[in-house]
Amino acid sequence: MKTLLAIFLLVLSGQLFAQGIEGTWKTIDDETGEAKSLIEVWFDGKKYQGKIIELLDPKEENPICTACEGVQKDQPILGMQIIFDAKKYGSKYKKGEILDPGNGKLYSLVMELENDNELKVRGFIGFALLGRTQVWHRVVDTKTTN
């Protein structure tokens, strides 16, 4: 009985302390393998959202989203929200959307932690067969406070 209780507590503590997707993530382009940007993901009390907080080696200074539609048309990509309204379902975060500022299109979204420091992000149209998957890497703040 004590062994069963110890196993239960160990599993429960792992669940309680497992990291979620909130935080800063470095995006890696699935086609080139290059780091592209830093994305901040947060929980707004109901759903998960995300925005671009840094562009890594941009090809132009202060790029705008000329391909976007609606309110994001011709807006700066830096600071732009790209993850909208994802909800947690078990180990996955889905039923939201992700914007690709490169082509201005919104895609259905599924995200899942591969481990504490890798987030698999899939954007797709219609069925999940038509889309792209990237693995993002958690950015850990190495600054220490005294």
N, C-alpha and C positions, 0 to 999 in steps of 0.2 A: 504493500500500500504506500509506504514512504517513497519507494522508487517511482511509482506512478505519479504521485504528487510532485516529486522533484522534476520529472519530465514535463508535466503540465505547466509548472511554474517557469521552467526554462523556455518552453515554446511561447508562453504568454509574454515573457520579458522580451523575447526577440520581436514579437509583434508590436509591443509598445514602443520599442526603441528603434524600429526600422525607419529609415529615412523615407520621406515622401518625395514628391517631385518639386516641391517648393525650393527656390534657390536660383543660382546662376548656372547656366549651361553654355558650353562652347559647342557651336554647331560645326559639323564636319560635312562638307559637300559629298554626297554619295557618288557623284560622277568624277570629281577631281581628287577627292581625298584631302582637300585643303580646308583649314579652319576658316570660317566665314564671318561669324559674329558671336556675340554673347547675348543670351536671352535670359531675362529675368522671368521666372514663373512664380505666381502667387495664387493663393486661395482667397477669394473675395467674400467668403462666408457661405457661399452657395456653390460656386463653380471655380474652375481653374482658368487663369488667364496668363498671357505671356506677351512680353514686348522686347524689342531690340534695344539693348542698352549700350552696345558698342559694335562698331563695324571693324573687323580686323583686315587691315591692308585693303581699304576700298580703292577701286579703280578710279574714282573721281571724288572730289571733296563735296561733302553734303549732298549725296545723291537723293533724288526724289523718285517717287513711284509713279512714273508716267503711265504704266500699264494698268494701274489700279483703277477701280471704278468707285463711284459714290463719294463718300466723305474723305476717302483716302487718296483720291485722284490728285496727283501733283503735290502730295505731302511728303515731308522728309522721311526717309526710311529709318534714320536714327530716331529712336523714341516711338516708333510705330508699333501698335499692338498687332501681333500676328497669330496669337492663340486665343480663341474665343470659346468660352462656355463649356469646357470639358468637365465631365463628372466622373467620379470614381465608381467603378463597378468591379468589386473584387480586387484583383491585382492590376486591372487596366483602367486607363483614363480615356474616356471616349464620349461620343455623341456631341462633340464640339467640332470646331473648324480650325483650320490653319491656313494662313495667307502666305503665298509665295510672292514676295515683292518683286522677284525677277520677272514674273509674267503677269502679276496682278490677279491671279486666280485664287479662289477659295476652294479648299478641299475638305472632305470629311477627315476626321482625325482619330487616331488611336495611338496612345502612348503607354509604354510599359517599362518599368524599371528592370533592367537586366541584372543589375546589382546596385549597390548604393551610389555608384559613381558613373553608371552608364544608363542612359534613357533611350529606348528605341522609339522613334517617332515615325509614324506612317501617315502620309497624306494620300487620299485616294478619291476617285470619282466613282459613284455607283457602288458596285461590288468591290471589295478590298483587293481584287485581282489587278485592277488598273490603278497603279499608283507608284509612289516612291517611298523608300524607307531610309532613314538616316539614324546613326547612333550618335547621340550627343554626350558630351563628357562634363561631369559636374566640375565647376570651378570652386576650388576650396580656397578661402581667404587665408593666406599665409601670414598676414600681419598679426603681430602679437601686441596686446595692450599691457601696459605696466600699471 
